[in-house]
Amino acid sequence: MQLPIVYTFRRCPYAIRARMTLAYAGIRYEHREVLLRDKPAAMLAASAKGTVPVLCLDRRVLDESLDIMMWALAIRDAEGWLDFAGPKAQDMANLVSANDYRFKPHLDGYKYRQEKLHYRTQAEVFLRDLEQRLNTHRWLCAQRLSYADIAVFPFVRQFINVDAGWFTGAGYPRLLAWYEELSRGTLFNGVMHKYKPWQPGDEPVLAN
């Protein structure tokens, strides 16, 4: 049986959370690094969206990072990242949705637009919620790690990296500690190796 193929870009937060979940689930796959300015035809044939990550299976293609996460966790979830029900499960889903659809546009503005202070201020609404959550329990939604932490982490990482000096003194001590614990962990660092962009005919690069 052919291994899954994953088209990915090292620094993309959507791709990072997918790769972290695949690694956690112990799923072996062929890693195909992509240059976003020069997307391979094979990836575009699999998913016309032209975004990463793209997971190619024998009979289906998943081209949304959350779908890839859920597919991987359905195969193996040894520490119970999805083992929550009722209001807690809904809270996690709501948090990830807020990250993807409210925080992410402000993050993009903070990174790329001239009105950085405006977008940073808007983004801080979400960051304050995360800080308050970490006042209540060790992780974002519970006393133990959940998929919501992994789904949100790469985006907070991008935000911090815009101006790490400012963030360190901005009054988010628990969020900073949460970020540092995840960023120093083997799960994150294990999926951040640098690979040359994939070309047709290359020897397969296997991950996990």
Buried (B, 14 or more C-beta within 10 A) or exposed (E): EEBBBBBBBBEBBBBBBBBBBBBBBEBEBBBBBBEEEEBBEBBEEBBEEEBBBBBBBEEEBBBBBBBBBBBBBEEEBEEEBBBBEEEBBEBBBEBBEBBBEBBBEBBEBBEEEEEBEEBBEBBBEBBEBBBEBBEEEBBBBBEBBBBBBBBBBBBBBBBBEBEEEEBEEBEBEBBBEBBEBBBEEEBBEBBEEEEEBBEEEEEEBEBB
